[in-house]
Amino acid sequence: MKNVYSSVIDIIGNTPAVKINNVLPPHFSAQIWAKLEYFNPGGSVKDRIALSIIKEAEKKGRLKPGVGVLVEATSGNTGVGLAMVGAILGYKCIFVMPDKISEEKRALLRAYGAEVIITPTGLEPDDPRSHYSVAKKIAFETPHAYLTNQYHNPANPQAHIDFTGPEIWEQFDGNIDVFVAGAGTGGSLSGIGTYLKQKNPHVKIVLADPVGSILFDLVKHGKVIDPPQGYFVEGVGEDMLPDNVHLKIIDDAVQVTDQEAFEMTLALIKKEGLCVGPSSALALVGAIKYLQAHPEHKNCVVLFADHGRNYLSKAFNPQWLLDNGFLTK
């Protein structure tokens, strides 16, 4: 038998990469390849870290199937990955999300049987009402709970050192000049970047960051210049520095506006047939900007983190785009 597996867990990883052809600027000389992480069974790159985090916790005796409760502060995709793996391995789930997260993500988590708690957006991380603080409180008060702690858990980047990085290297036979991704927890950028640097120290690791996040300043200046502000793209950018953002691995950073990200989201589905989330489009815009400034680089891989179906009520909804100033008519 071929392509037959014992459970959905066994098909996490080994995602394809495709060439970007029709949304690049005129006379653009570099090749850009998109690593399509929405081919994971839960629809995003976060399936990889969900499995890694749970397996590591089991190994250390922090989780026991049929008893343990997974608790996480999530923008949705990590929650889906944890809920999917938890369904197979026997774990209940409680997820805390800021209220800017799409209704599709909330509904999907509930469909997996998870309890979903919504908190206000734009709070300081140590504010007791923030999704970080609420998740910690729930984990402390819930019997047999385990805070999966994606922002600071080393099993997050390790999943990408062990699997995603080697996949990319092998897919391109090591012919990679630049790797670009956004960073929320930082695990994918740091983990993949670590592996690629081990194989070739000259590969450039570039952060694409939304305007309003502090990570751009930390990479470029080593300190926060502009205080954090709100933005609409989900899943990337931060108002604090997670342990899993390994700044020493990142060579450069590029800022991308919400407007640029949402415009590229629509262009990708119409011109490339790629239905992806705005964070993927943001990463592509960042890659284009970086390569325009550094024309010596010719082969770039961009991480496309998730599918666009999670954003039908937002990024693909003309009325929402109009209401929030991203369409003029």
Residue pairs with C-beta under 8 A, 6 or more apart in sequence:
5 11
7 88
8 41
8 84
8 88
9 51
9 85
9 88
9 89
11 40
11 41
12 40
12 41
12 42
12 47
12 48
12 51
13 40
13 48
13 163
13 164
13 167
14 167
15 35
15 36
15 37
15 38
15 39
15 40
15 167
16 36
16 39
17 33
17 34
17 35
17 36
17 168
17 171
17 172
17 301
18 33
18 34
18 36
18 274
19 31
19 32
19 33
19 34
20 32
20 33
20 34
20 272
20 284
20 302
21 272
22 271
22 272
23 264
23 267
23 268
23 271
23 272
23 284
24 32
24 288
25 288
25 292
28 288
28 291
28 292
29 295
29 298
30 177
30 291
30 295
30 297
30 298
30 299
30 300
31 298
31 299
31 300
32 284
32 287
32 288
32 291
32 300
32 301
32 302
33 172
33 299
33 300
33 301
33 302
34 274
34 276
34 280
34 284
34 301
34 302
34 304
35 164
35 168
35 171
35 301
35 302
35 303
35 304
36 274
36 276
36 304
37 44
37 45
37 303
37 304
37 305
37 306
38 44
38 276
38 304
38 305
38 306
38 307
40 47
40 48
40 81
41 47
41 84
42 50
42 77
42 80
42 81
42 84
43 77
43 80
43 306
43 307
43 309
43 310
44 77
44 80
44 81
44 305
44 306
44 307
45 77
45 164
45 188
45 303
45 305
45 306
46 77
46 78
46 80
46 81
46 150
46 305
46 306
47 80
47 81
47 84
47 85
48 81
48 159
48 160
48 163
48 164
49 78
49 81
49 150
49 155
49 156
49 159
49 160
49 185
49 187
50 78
50 81
50 82
50 84
50 85
50 148
51 81
51 85
51 159
52 155
52 156
52 158
52 159
52 162
53 82
53 148
53 150
53 153
53 155
53 156
53 159
54 63
54 70
54 82
54 85
54 86
54 89
54 91
54 148
55 155
56 153
56 155
56 158
57 63
57 68
57 146
57 148
57 155
58 64
58 65
62 68
62 146
63 70
63 91
63 146
64 144
65 89
65 90
65 91
66 90
67 144
68 91
68 92
68 144
68 145
68 146
69 91
69 92
69 93
69 94
69 142
69 143
69 144
69 145
69 146
70 82
70 86
70 91
70 92
70 93
70 94
70 145
70 146
70 148
71 93
71 94
71 95
71 96
71 135
71 138
71 139
71 142
71 145
71 146
71 147
71 148
72 78
72 79
72 82
72 93
72 94
72 95
72 96
72 135
72 147
72 148
72 149
72 150
73 95
73 96
73 97
73 131
73 132
73 134
73 135
73 150
73 151
74 82
74 95
74 96
74 97
74 131
74 150
75 97
75 98
75 101
75 105
75 184
75 234
75 235
76 97
76 101
76 102
76 105
76 106
76 108
76 109
76 234
76 235
76 310
77 105
77 235
77 305
77 306
77 310
78 148
78 150
78 185
79 93
79 95
79 97
79 105
79 109
79 114
79 116
80 105
80 108
80 109
80 112
82 91
82 93
82 95
82 148
83 93
83 95
83 109
83 112
83 113
83 114
84 112
85 91
86 92
86 93
86 112
87 112
87 113
92 113
92 114
92 115
93 109
93 112
93 113
93 114
93 115
94 114
94 115
94 117
94 138
94 142
94 145
95 109
95 114
95 115
95 116
95 117
95 135
96 117
96 118
96 119
96 131
96 134
96 135
96 138
97 105
97 106
97 109
97 116
97 117
97 118
97 119
97 131
98 118
98 119
98 120
98 121
98 122
98 130
98 131
99 118
99 119
99 120
99 121
100 121
100 232
100 234
101 118
101 234
102 234
102 310
102 311
102 313
102 314
103 313
104 309
104 310
104 311
104 312
104 313
105 310
106 116
106 118
108 310
109 116
110 116
117 134
117 138
119 129
119 130
119 131
119 134
120 129
120 130
121 230
122 230
123 129
123 130
124 130
124 239
125 132
125 133
125 239
125 240
126 132
126 133
127 133
128 134
128 137
132 151
135 147
136 147
138 145
139 145
139 146
139 147
150 156
150 185
150 187
150 244
151 185
151 186
151 242
151 243
151 244
152 242
152 243
152 244
153 244
154 243
154 244
156 185
156 186
156 187
156 191
156 244
157 186
157 187
157 188
157 190
157 191
157 194
157 244
157 246
158 191
159 187
159 191
160 187
160 188
160 190
160 191
160 192
160 194
160 195
161 191
161 192
161 194
161 195
164 188
164 191
164 192
164 195
165 191
165 192
165 193
165 194
165 195
165 196
166 195
168 176
168 179
168 192
168 196
168 301
169 176
169 195
169 196
169 199
172 299
172 301
174 199
174 200
175 299
176 196
176 200
176 203
176 299
176 300
176 301
177 203
177 204
177 297
177 298
177 299
177 300
178 203
178 204
178 205
178 206
178 287
178 290
178 291
178 294
178 297
178 299
178 300
178 301
179 192
179 193
179 196
179 203
179 204
179 205
179 206
179 300
179 301
179 302
179 303
180 206
180 207
180 208
180 283
180 284
180 286
180 287
180 290
180 300
180 301
180 302
180 303
181 188
181 189
181 192
181 207
181 208
181 283
181 302
181 303
181 305
182 189
182 207
182 208
182 209
182 210
182 235
182 236
182 237
182 279
182 282
182 283
182 286
182 303
182 305
183 189
183 190
183 207
183 209
183 215
183 236
183 237
183 238
183 245
184 235
184 236
184 237
184 238
184 279
185 242
185 244
185 245
186 242
186 244
186 245
186 246
187 244
188 303
188 305
189 205
189 207
189 245
189 249
189 250
189 303
190 244
190 245
190 246
190 249
190 250
192 205
192 303
193 205
193 246
193 249
193 250
194 246
194 249
196 203
196 205
197 203
197 205
197 249
204 251
204 252
204 290
204 294
204 297
205 249
205 250
205 251
206 250
206 251
206 252
206 253
206 254
206 286
206 287
206 290
207 215
207 216
207 219
207 250
207 252
207 253
207 254
207 286
208 236
208 253
208 254
208 256
208 282
208 283
208 285
208 286
208 287
209 215
209 216
209 219
209 236
209 237
209 253
209 254
209 255
209 256
209 286
210 231
210 233
210 236
210 237
210 255
210 256
210 257
210 258
210 261
210 282
211 229
211 231
211 255
211 256
211 257
211 258
212 228
212 229
212 230
212 231
212 237
213 228
213 231
213 236
213 237
213 238
213 239
214 224
214 226
214 227
214 228
214 238
214 239
214 240
214 241
215 237
215 238
215 241
215 245
215 253
216 253
216 254
216 255
217 223
217 224
217 225
217 226
218 224
218 241
218 245
218 247
219 247
219 250
219 252
219 253
220 252
220 253
228 238
228 239
231 237
231 258
232 258
232 262
232 278
232 314
232 324
233 258
233 261
233 262
233 278
233 279
233 282
234 277
234 278
234 279
234 311
235 277
235 279
235 305
235 306
236 279
236 282
236 283
236 305
238 245
241 247
252 290
254 286
254 289
254 290
255 286
256 282
256 285
256 286
256 289
258 326
259 326
260 282
260 285
261 278
261 279
261 281
261 282
261 285
262 278
262 281
262 315
262 321
262 326
263 281
263 326
264 281
264 282
264 284
264 285
265 276
265 277
265 278
265 280
265 281
265 308
265 311
265 315
265 316
266 315
266 316
267 281
268 274
268 275
268 276
268 280
268 281
268 284
269 275
269 276
269 308
269 316
274 280
274 304
275 307
275 308
275 309
276 304
276 305
276 306
276 307
276 308
277 305
277 306
277 307
277 308
277 310
277 311
277 315
278 311
278 315
279 305
279 306
280 302
280 303
280 304
280 305
280 306
283 302
283 303
283 304
283 305
284 302
284 304
287 300
287 302
290 300
291 297
291 300
308 315
308 316
313 320
314 320
314 321
315 321
318 327
321 327
322 329
